[in-house]
Amino acid sequence: IYQVGQGIIRGNGYAQISLYSSSQATVLSARIEGTTLTSVNVNPVVLQLGQNEITIQFNDVSSLTPGLTYLITLVVSIGGNISEIKATAVYQPS
């Protein structure tokens, strides 16, 4: 599983990232590194083969700095094995 392109975090707390998966996987949670922000919701939860457009909802992202790129760590389960996937996303509040 790896990221395709650059992700984006909006001011409403929704982050959008594209992930390519070579097998079916389940996203358990996500967090923004260097902050206390953890995901409230991930859609879709199940990654299919190929490219997946993922939306991750975080609560209050107002503490983030506009224009800065953040590292998002996704905790995924692939066939019962837990692993962490790193993705980057730039904070664009408007």
C-alpha positions in Angstrom: 0.0 0.0 0.0 1.4 3.4 -1.0 0.3 6.9 -1.5 -0.4 8.3 -5.0 0.3 12.0 -5.4 -0.1 14.6 -2.6 -2.9 14.6 0.0 -4.9 17.6 1.2 -6.3 18.5 4.6 -9.2 21.0 4.5 -10.2 23.5 7.2 -13.4 21.4 7.9 -11.2 18.6 9.2 -11.5 16.3 6.1 -8.3 15.0 4.6 -8.3 13.4 1.2 -5.5 11.0 0.1 -5.1 8.5 -2.7 -3.7 5.1 -1.8 -2.8 2.3 -4.1 -3.3 -1.2 -2.6 -2.1 -4.5 -4.1 -4.4 -6.4 -1.7 -7.6 -5.8 0.2 -7.0 -4.0 3.5 -9.0 -2.4 6.3 -8.1 1.0 7.7 -8.4 0.9 11.5 -7.4 4.5 12.3 -5.3 7.4 11.3 -3.4 10.2 13.0 -1.5 13.3 12.1 2.1 13.1 13.3 3.3 15.8 15.6 -0.2 16.6 16.7 -2.8 15.1 19.0 -5.2 14.6 16.1 -6.7 11.2 15.5 -9.3 10.2 13.0 -13.0 10.3 13.8 -14.0 8.6 10.6 -12.4 7.0 7.6 -14.3 6.4 4.3 -14.1 3.8 2.8 -12.8 1.6 5.6 -12.0 -1.2 3.2 -9.3 -0.7 0.6 -9.8 -2.5 -2.7 -7.2 -3.6 -5.2 -5.9 -0.6 -7.2 -6.3 3.0 -6.4 -8.5 4.2 -3.6 -9.7 7.7 -2.8 -9.8 7.9 1.0 -11.5 10.6 3.1 -10.4 10.9 6.7 -12.3 13.0 9.2 -10.4 14.8 12.0 -11.9 17.0 14.6 -10.5 20.5 15.1 -7.6 21.1 12.7 -7.4 24.8 13.4 -4.1 24.3 15.2 -2.4 23.2 11.9 -0.4 25.7 9.9 -1.8 26.6 6.5 0.5 25.5 3.6 2.5 23.1 5.8 2.8 19.4 4.8 1.8 16.9 7.5 2.5 13.3 7.8 -0.6 11.1 8.3 0.0 7.6 9.7 -2.7 5.1 8.8 -3.0 1.9 10.8 -4.2 -0.9 8.4 -5.0 -4.5 8.7 -3.9 -6.7 5.8 -5.1 -10.3 6.3 -5.0 -9.8 10.0 -1.5 -8.3 10.0 -1.4 -4.8 11.4 0.9 -2.3 9.7 1.3 1.5 9.4 1.2 3.3 6.1 2.6 6.9 5.9 1.0 9.5 3.7 1.6 13.2 3.3 -1.0 16.0 3.1 -0.8 19.7 2.9 -3.1 21.8 5.0 -5.2 24.1 2.9 -8.0 25.5 5.1 -9.8 27.3 2.3 
